[in-house]
Amino acid sequence: MSQLKLIQPDNFESHRHWYPKALNATIHPMINFFLNLKQERIIKRYCHLNPNVNADVLESILNHKCKYFLWGGADLLNVTSVNGRRQMVLIENNSCPSGQKSMPLIDDNKDQGSYRLMIERAFVPYLKNLRKKTKGSLAVLYDKNFMEASGYAEVIAEVMQEQVYFIEYYDNNNDKRVEFRDGLMHILDDKNEWIPIRAAFRYVTQKPWNRLPLHSKTKILNPIVACLAGGRNKMVAAKAYDIFNADLQGSGLKINVPETIWDVRKNEIPIWVKKMGGHAVIKVPYSNAGQGVYTIVNQNELNEFMKKDFEYDLFIVQSLIGNSNWSSTTSKGKLYHVGTIPNQKNETYVADIRMMVSSSEQGIRPLCTYARRAANPLVDNINDSTDSWKMLGTNLSYKNDKGAWESDTNRLILMDRRDFNQLGVGLDDLIEAYIQTVLSMVAIDKMSQTLFNKQGKFRMKLFKSLNDDVSLLDEIKVD
């Protein structure tokens, strides 16, 4: 049987839910200032620096009331062009993202930090829409990141002043601990009794659509459609961004993404890599936590990729952002990493920024942020033996020899007084990262809404037209 724990109110302990290096860190003043900026000041500043942006459109987007995608975390790269034009480029926006355990407290007197902020802003208002007849308990389900998932469970128990069922729920979990009866989730407790669940907070990230249904009387945050519409599906996300960018034409706003080719079959990949100058990123669209992403900078890496077997049929090929001497050739020219400030050895590392946001009564607001750097420094020149992933891959998650998830915290960059200065970013960069995150979140939320008809039924034919991957379609649990 998978593990089940009953969380009682008033049991939150900080040391269980933060990395040790983050627990006693002091937040950087600029990050604190940014997180407390009022929306009107953000809009005023952004439009001052970008005169072509329509302030009314930006305000409406920041005030967007999310229906399905209520909590996201975007990964962004600080890049520049050969002409020195800097921008934040969106790599992906993740539903059910990590980040709380890496965030220094904004207020030392509020020891639950943005865990509580997230629950009060997004989860509690979400429960107000429950059907009056829906009865049952609360639950938190997870398949990785025990540290944060358990933190949310303990905060929910305290905020709601009721016990919470905390249950591990892995991919291909066959122990039948979770069951849906007439659309309502039930959990089998240790007394062998089935407990109805009226609402669940989800930290299930690995193919969540194969065990949690699209139609559910139990309120689930985030709903599964948010994953399929782009939160855990890079294929549909790319199309959602493209559609939303078309809607934004004339507003001065745009989601900045690498040049993206979607619906690519494996045998077509070498053609697209060649077109991009031999440098590209290949992605399995439905993987996450750094899995299923392949950076290609030479023929050896492409050959190694082509030898692999995959369970899905379709891939994404994107332009690669590398160094000024070796980045993908695109219609918009080359982009390359700004990277960290050189260290004592004059080494610069690729780093990305995670910006976590959530829906709230005041629109989409930032929750927390952190950064991650690659394992190896960026080099000026590459050759046939170059291992590009060690220079470009920033995700901290990895699977150990036993198949369990772990994190390489040595590469974590905190937003504290010590680490933040390594990034070389300013307040305007943070605002740009936030706006890019919100734009991508709204795009995915709008796609989620499009995937349901007026009767609230999932439009499978439409989804298939967007993502005709038989292996994926066979995994989706509709009811």
C-alpha positions as CSV (number, residue, x, y, z in Angstrom):
1,M,0.0,0.0,0.0
2,S,1.2,3.5,-0.7
3,Q,1.8,5.7,2.3
4,L,-1.1,7.6,3.9
5,K,-0.8,10.1,6.7
6,L,-3.5,12.0,8.5
7,I,-2.4,15.6,9.0
8,Q,-3.9,17.5,12.0
9,P,-4.2,21.3,12.3
10,D,-1.4,23.3,14.0
11,N,1.5,21.0,13.2
12,F,3.5,23.0,10.8
13,E,7.3,22.9,11.5
14,S,9.5,25.1,9.2
15,H,12.5,22.8,9.2
16,R,10.6,20.1,7.4
17,H,9.6,22.3,4.5
18,W,12.7,24.3,3.5
19,Y,16.2,23.4,2.3
20,P,18.6,23.9,5.2
21,K,20.4,26.6,3.2
22,A,17.2,28.5,2.6
23,L,15.7,28.1,6.1
24,N,17.9,30.8,7.7
25,A,18.6,32.9,4.6
26,T,17.8,36.6,4.5
27,I,15.8,37.7,1.5
28,H,17.5,40.1,-0.8
29,P,16.0,43.6,-0.5
30,M,15.3,43.9,-4.2
31,I,13.3,40.6,-4.2
32,N,11.4,41.8,-1.2
33,F,10.7,45.1,-2.9
34,F,9.6,43.4,-6.1
35,L,7.2,41.0,-4.4
36,N,5.5,43.9,-2.6
37,L,5.2,46.2,-5.7
38,K,1.6,47.2,-6.4
39,Q,0.2,46.3,-9.8
40,E,-0.3,49.9,-10.9
41,R,3.4,50.6,-10.3
42,I,4.5,47.5,-12.3
43,I,2.3,48.6,-15.2
44,K,3.5,52.2,-15.1
45,R,7.2,51.1,-15.0
46,Y,6.8,48.5,-17.7
47,C,5.0,50.8,-20.1
48,H,7.5,53.5,-19.4
49,L,10.3,51.2,-20.6
50,N,8.1,49.7,-23.4
51,P,6.1,52.7,-24.9
52,N,4.4,50.4,-27.5
53,V,2.7,48.4,-24.8
54,N,-1.0,49.1,-24.3
55,A,-1.4,49.7,-20.5
56,D,-5.1,48.7,-20.5
57,V,-4.4,45.4,-22.2
58,L,-1.6,44.7,-19.7
59,E,-3.8,45.5,-16.8
60,S,-6.6,43.2,-18.0
61,I,-4.1,40.4,-18.4
62,L,-2.6,40.9,-14.9
63,N,-6.2,40.9,-13.6
64,H,-7.2,37.7,-15.5
65,K,-9.4,35.5,-13.4
66,C,-8.1,32.0,-14.0
67,K,-10.6,29.2,-14.3
68,Y,-8.4,26.2,-14.6
69,F,-4.7,27.1,-14.4
70,L,-4.6,28.7,-11.0
71,W,-1.0,28.0,-9.9
72,G,2.1,27.9,-12.1
73,G,5.8,28.3,-12.2
74,A,7.6,29.5,-15.3
75,D,11.2,28.8,-16.2
76,L,12.9,31.8,-17.9
77,L,16.3,32.5,-19.4
78,N,18.0,35.9,-19.3
79,V,19.3,36.2,-22.8
80,T,20.7,38.8,-25.2
81,S,21.2,39.3,-28.9
82,V,24.4,40.0,-30.8
83,N,23.2,43.7,-30.7
84,G,23.0,43.6,-26.9
85,R,19.1,43.6,-26.7
86,R,18.3,41.7,-23.5
87,Q,15.1,39.9,-22.8
88,M,13.5,37.1,-20.7
89,V,12.7,34.1,-22.8
90,L,10.1,31.6,-21.5
91,I,11.2,28.0,-21.6
92,E,8.0,26.5,-20.1
93,N,5.3,27.1,-17.5
94,N,4.7,24.2,-15.1
95,S,1.4,23.4,-13.3
96,C,2.0,22.3,-9.7
97,P,5.5,23.8,-9.6
98,S,8.2,23.6,-7.0
99,G,9.9,26.5,-5.3
100,Q,8.6,27.1,-1.8
101,K,11.4,25.2,-0.2
102,S,14.0,27.4,-1.9
103,M,12.4,30.8,-1.0
104,P,13.7,32.9,2.0
105,L,10.9,34.3,4.2
106,I,9.6,37.7,3.2
107,D,8.5,38.3,6.8
108,D,10.4,36.6,9.6
109,N,7.3,36.7,11.7
110,K,5.3,34.6,9.3
111,D,7.0,31.2,9.4
112,Q,4.7,29.5,6.9
113,G,5.9,31.9,4.2
114,S,4.4,31.7,0.8
115,Y,3.1,28.2,1.5
116,R,0.3,30.0,3.4
117,L,0.1,32.8,0.8
118,M,-0.6,30.2,-1.9
119,I,-3.3,28.4,0.1
120,E,-5.1,31.6,1.1
121,R,-4.9,33.2,-2.3
122,A,-5.8,30.3,-4.5
123,F,-6.9,27.2,-2.8
124,V,-9.4,28.6,-0.3
125,P,-11.2,30.8,-2.9
126,Y,-11.3,27.8,-5.2
127,L,-13.3,25.8,-2.6
128,K,-16.0,28.5,-2.6
129,N,-17.1,27.1,-5.9
130,L,-17.8,23.6,-4.6
131,R,-21.3,22.2,-5.2
132,K,-23.3,22.6,-2.0
133,K,-24.2,18.9,-2.1
134,T,-20.5,17.8,-2.3
135,K,-19.5,16.4,1.1
136,G,-16.2,14.9,2.2
137,S,-12.7,15.6,3.6
138,L,-9.7,17.4,2.2
139,A,-6.6,15.6,0.7
140,V,-3.2,16.4,-0.7
141,L,-1.8,14.0,-3.3
142,Y,1.8,13.9,-4.4
143,D,4.2,11.8,-6.5
144,K,7.4,13.8,-5.8
145,N,8.7,16.7,-3.7
146,F,7.6,15.4,-0.3
147,M,9.1,18.4,1.4
148,E,6.8,20.9,-0.3
149,A,3.7,18.7,-0.7
150,S,3.7,18.0,3.1
151,G,4.1,21.7,3.7
152,Y,1.0,22.4,1.8
153,A,-0.9,19.7,3.6
154,E,0.1,21.1,7.0
155,V,-0.9,24.6,6.0
156,I,-4.2,23.5,4.6
157,A,-5.0,21.7,7.8
158,E,-4.2,24.8,9.8
159,V,-6.0,27.3,7.6
160,M,-9.1,25.1,7.2
161,Q,-8.9,23.8,10.8
162,E,-9.6,20.3,9.8
163,Q,-7.6,17.1,9.2
164,V,-6.1,16.5,5.8
165,Y,-5.4,13.2,4.1
166,F,-1.8,13.2,2.8
167,I,-1.2,10.4,0.3
168,E,1.5,9.4,-2.2
169,Y,0.1,8.7,-5.6
170,Y,2.7,7.5,-8.1
171,D,2.5,6.8,-11.8
172,N,1.2,3.2,-12.5
173,N,0.1,3.0,-8.8
174,N,-1.8,-0.2,-8.6
175,D,-2.6,-0.4,-4.9
176,K,-6.0,1.1,-5.4
177,R,-5.6,3.6,-2.5
178,V,-7.5,6.3,-4.6
179,E,-10.7,5.6,-6.4
180,F,-13.4,7.7,-8.2
181,R,-17.0,6.8,-7.6
182,D,-19.6,8.6,-9.6
183,G,-17.0,11.3,-10.2
184,L,-16.1,11.8,-6.5
185,M,-12.6,10.9,-5.2
186,H,-12.4,8.4,-2.4
187,I,-9.4,7.4,-0.4
188,L,-8.9,4.1,1.4
189,D,-7.7,4.8,4.9
190,D,-5.7,2.5,7.2
191,K,-8.9,1.2,8.8
192,N,-9.9,-0.1,5.4
193,E,-12.7,2.5,5.1
194,W,-13.3,4.6,1.9
195,I,-13.3,8.3,2.7
196,P,-15.0,10.7,0.3
197,I,-12.9,13.7,-0.7
198,R,-14.6,17.0,-1.5
199,A,-11.4,18.8,-2.6
200,A,-7.8,17.9,-3.2
201,F,-4.6,19.8,-3.6
202,R,-2.5,18.1,-6.2
203,Y,1.3,17.8,-6.4
204,V,1.0,14.9,-8.9
205,T,3.3,15.8,-11.8
206,Q,4.2,12.6,-13.7
207,K,1.5,11.9,-16.3
208,P,-1.2,13.0,-13.9
209,W,-3.8,12.5,-16.7
210,N,-3.4,8.7,-16.5
211,R,-4.9,8.4,-13.0
212,L,-6.8,11.7,-12.3
213,P,-9.9,12.3,-14.5
214,L,-10.7,15.4,-16.5
215,H,-14.3,15.3,-15.1
216,S,-14.5,15.2,-11.4
217,K,-17.0,16.3,-8.7
218,T,-14.0,16.6,-6.3
219,K,-12.4,20.0,-6.8
220,I,-8.7,19.4,-7.7
221,L,-6.2,22.2,-7.9
222,N,-4.7,22.4,-10.5
223,P,-7.4,20.6,-12.5
224,I,-5.9,18.0,-14.9
225,V,-6.9,20.0,-18.0
226,A,-4.3,22.6,-17.0
227,C,-1.6,20.0,-17.5
228,L,-2.9,18.8,-20.9
229,A,-3.5,22.4,-22.1
230,G,0.2,23.3,-21.5
231,G,1.1,23.0,-17.9
232,R,2.7,19.6,-18.4
233,N,2.3,19.3,-22.1
234,K,4.9,21.3,-24.1
235,M,3.2,20.5,-27.4
236,V,-0.1,22.1,-26.6
237,A,1.7,24.9,-24.7
238,A,3.6,25.9,-27.8
239,K,0.3,26.2,-29.7
240,A,-1.4,28.0,-26.8
241,Y,1.4,30.6,-26.8
242,D,1.2,31.0,-30.6
243,I,-2.6,31.5,-30.5
244,F,-2.4,34.0,-27.6
245,N,0.5,35.9,-29.3
246,A,-1.8,36.3,-32.4
247,D,-4.5,37.7,-30.1
248,L,-2.0,40.1,-28.5
249,Q,-0.9,41.6,-31.9
250,G,-1.2,45.4,-31.7
251,S,-0.9,45.5,-27.9
252,G,2.9,45.6,-27.8
253,L,2.9,42.4,-25.7
254,K,4.2,39.0,-26.6
255,I,5.3,35.8,-25.1
256,N,9.0,35.4,-25.8
257,V,9.8,31.8,-26.7
258,P,12.5,30.1,-28.7
259,E,11.7,29.3,-32.3
260,T,9.6,26.2,-32.0
261,I,8.7,23.4,-34.5
262,W,6.0,21.1,-33.2
263,D,4.5,17.7,-34.2
264,V,7.9,16.5,-35.3
265,R,8.3,12.7,-35.8
266,K,11.6,11.2,-34.8
267,N,12.9,10.6,-38.4
268,E,12.3,14.3,-39.2
269,I,14.4,15.6,-36.4
270,P,17.8,15.6,-38.2
271,I,16.4,17.9,-40.9
272,W,15.2,20.5,-38.4
273,V,18.4,20.3,-36.4
274,K,20.4,21.0,-39.7
275,K,18.1,23.9,-40.5
276,M,18.9,25.5,-37.2
277,G,22.6,25.3,-37.9
278,G,23.3,22.0,-36.2
279,H,22.3,23.4,-32.8
280,A,18.9,22.6,-31.3
281,V,16.9,21.4,-28.3
282,I,14.7,18.3,-28.7
283,K,11.9,17.8,-26.2
284,V,9.6,14.9,-25.3
285,P,6.5,17.1,-24.9
286,Y,5.0,15.3,-21.8
287,S,8.1,14.9,-19.6
288,N,9.2,17.3,-16.8
289,A,11.7,17.8,-14.1
290,G,14.5,18.0,-16.7
291,Q,13.6,14.6,-18.1
292,G,13.1,14.2,-21.9
293,V,15.1,17.3,-22.9
294,Y,18.1,16.9,-25.2
295,T,20.5,19.7,-26.1
296,I,22.2,19.1,-29.5
297,V,25.4,21.0,-30.4
298,N,27.3,18.4,-32.5
299,Q,26.7,15.3,-34.6
300,N,27.6,12.9,-31.7
301,E,24.8,14.2,-29.5
302,L,22.4,13.9,-32.4
303,N,23.5,10.4,-33.1
304,E,23.1,9.4,-29.5
305,F,19.6,10.8,-29.4
306,M,18.5,9.0,-32.6
307,K,19.6,5.7,-31.0
308,K,17.1,6.1,-28.1
309,D,13.6,4.5,-28.0
310,F,10.7,6.6,-26.9
311,E,7.2,5.8,-25.8
312,Y,5.6,8.7,-27.6
313,D,5.5,9.5,-31.4
314,L,5.8,13.3,-31.5
315,F,8.5,15.7,-30.5
316,I,9.3,19.4,-30.3
317,V,12.4,20.9,-31.8
318,Q,13.4,24.4,-30.5
319,S,16.2,26.8,-31.3
320,L,19.1,26.4,-28.9
321,I,20.3,29.3,-26.8
322,G,24.0,28.9,-26.2
323,N,27.1,31.2,-26.3
324,S,27.5,34.0,-28.8
325,N,29.8,31.7,-30.9
326,W,27.3,28.7,-31.0
327,S,23.6,29.3,-30.9
328,S,20.9,28.2,-33.2
329,T,20.4,30.2,-36.4
330,T,16.8,31.5,-36.6
331,S,14.7,33.9,-38.6
332,K,15.2,36.4,-35.7
333,G,18.9,36.0,-35.5
334,K,20.9,34.4,-32.6
335,L,20.2,34.7,-28.9
336,Y,22.7,33.7,-26.2
337,H,22.8,33.4,-22.5
338,V,23.7,36.4,-20.3
339,G,24.7,33.9,-17.6
340,T,25.9,34.5,-14.1
341,I,28.4,37.1,-13.1
342,P,31.9,35.6,-13.6
343,N,33.2,33.8,-10.5
344,Q,36.8,34.0,-9.0
345,K,37.9,31.7,-11.9
346,N,36.3,34.0,-14.4
347,E,33.7,31.3,-15.2
348,T,30.2,32.2,-16.3
349,Y,27.3,29.7,-15.8
350,V,24.0,29.3,-17.5
351,A,21.2,30.0,-15.1
352,D,17.4,30.1,-15.3
353,I,14.9,31.8,-13.1
354,R,11.8,30.1,-11.7
355,M,8.9,32.6,-11.2
356,M,6.0,31.1,-9.2
357,V,2.6,32.8,-9.4
358,S,-1.0,32.1,-8.4
359,S,-4.4,33.4,-9.1
360,S,-5.9,35.7,-6.4
361,E,-8.7,38.1,-5.8
362,Q,-6.2,40.8,-7.1
363,G,-5.4,38.9,-10.3
364,I,-2.3,36.8,-10.9
365,R,0.3,37.7,-8.3
366,P,3.9,36.5,-7.7
367,L,4.5,34.0,-4.9
368,C,8.2,33.2,-4.8
369,T,11.2,32.9,-7.1
370,Y,14.6,31.2,-7.2
371,A,17.3,30.3,-9.7
372,R,19.3,27.3,-10.8
373,R,22.7,27.1,-12.6
374,A,24.2,24.5,-14.9
375,A,26.8,22.0,-13.6
376,N,29.6,23.2,-15.9
377,P,30.6,26.7,-17.0
378,L,29.8,28.1,-20.4
379,V,32.6,27.8,-22.9
380,D,33.4,30.0,-25.9
381,N,34.1,27.1,-28.3
382,I,32.7,23.6,-28.7
383,N,33.9,20.5,-30.4
384,D,32.6,17.0,-31.3
385,S,33.1,15.7,-27.7
386,T,31.3,18.6,-26.0
387,D,28.7,17.5,-23.4
388,S,26.2,20.4,-23.9
389,W,23.7,19.3,-21.3
390,K,26.2,19.9,-18.4
391,M,26.6,23.5,-19.7
392,L,23.0,24.2,-20.5
393,G,20.8,21.9,-18.3
394,T,19.7,23.7,-15.1
395,N,17.0,21.5,-13.6
396,L,18.0,20.3,-10.1
397,S,15.8,17.1,-10.1
398,Y,17.3,13.8,-10.9
399,K,16.5,10.1,-10.2
400,N,18.9,8.2,-8.1
401,D,20.0,4.5,-8.6
402,K,16.8,3.4,-6.9
403,G,14.5,5.5,-9.1
404,A,13.7,8.0,-6.3
405,W,13.7,11.7,-7.0
406,E,16.5,13.8,-5.5
407,S,17.8,17.4,-5.9
408,D,21.2,18.7,-6.6
409,T,21.0,21.7,-4.2
410,N,24.6,22.7,-4.9
411,R,23.4,24.4,-8.0
412,L,20.5,26.2,-6.3
413,I,20.7,30.0,-6.3
414,L,18.7,31.6,-3.6
415,M,17.1,35.0,-3.8
416,D,19.0,36.0,-0.6
417,R,21.7,38.6,0.2
418,R,24.5,36.3,-0.8
419,D,23.4,34.4,-3.9
420,F,21.2,36.8,-5.7
421,N,24.0,39.1,-6.9
422,Q,25.4,36.2,-8.9
423,L,22.5,36.5,-11.4
424,G,23.3,40.0,-12.6
425,V,19.6,40.8,-12.9
426,G,17.8,44.0,-11.8
427,L,14.3,45.0,-10.9
428,D,13.2,45.5,-14.5
429,D,14.4,42.0,-15.3
430,L,12.2,40.6,-12.5
431,I,9.2,42.6,-13.7
432,E,9.8,41.2,-17.3
433,A,10.0,37.7,-15.9
434,Y,6.8,38.1,-14.0
435,I,4.9,39.5,-17.0
436,Q,6.2,36.7,-19.2
437,T,5.0,34.2,-16.6
438,V,1.5,35.8,-16.4
439,L,1.2,35.9,-20.2
440,S,2.0,32.2,-20.5
441,M,-0.3,31.3,-17.7
442,V,-3.2,33.2,-19.3
443,A,-2.5,31.5,-22.6
444,I,-2.7,28.1,-21.0
445,D,-5.8,29.0,-19.0
446,K,-7.5,30.2,-22.2
447,M,-6.6,27.0,-24.0
448,S,-8.0,25.0,-21.0
449,Q,-11.3,26.8,-21.3
450,T,-11.4,26.2,-25.1
451,L,-11.0,22.4,-24.4
452,F,-14.4,22.3,-22.7
453,N,-17.7,22.8,-24.4
454,K,-20.6,24.8,-23.0
455,Q,-21.9,21.7,-21.2
456,G,-18.6,21.3,-19.4
457,K,-17.5,18.2,-21.4
458,F,-13.9,17.8,-22.6
459,R,-13.6,18.2,-26.3
460,M,-11.5,15.2,-27.1
461,K,-11.8,15.7,-30.9
462,L,-10.4,19.2,-30.6
463,F,-7.6,18.1,-28.3
464,K,-6.7,15.3,-30.8
465,S,-6.5,17.9,-33.6
466,L,-4.0,19.8,-31.4
467,N,-2.1,16.8,-30.2
468,D,-2.6,13.7,-32.3
469,D,-0.2,11.5,-30.4
470,V,-1.8,8.0,-30.0
471,S,0.3,7.0,-27.0
472,L,-0.7,10.1,-25.1
473,L,-4.4,9.9,-26.1
474,D,-4.5,6.3,-24.7
475,E,-3.3,7.5,-21.3
476,I,-5.9,10.2,-20.7
477,K,-8.5,9.4,-18.1
478,V,-11.7,11.4,-19.0
479,D,-14.1,10.2,-16.3
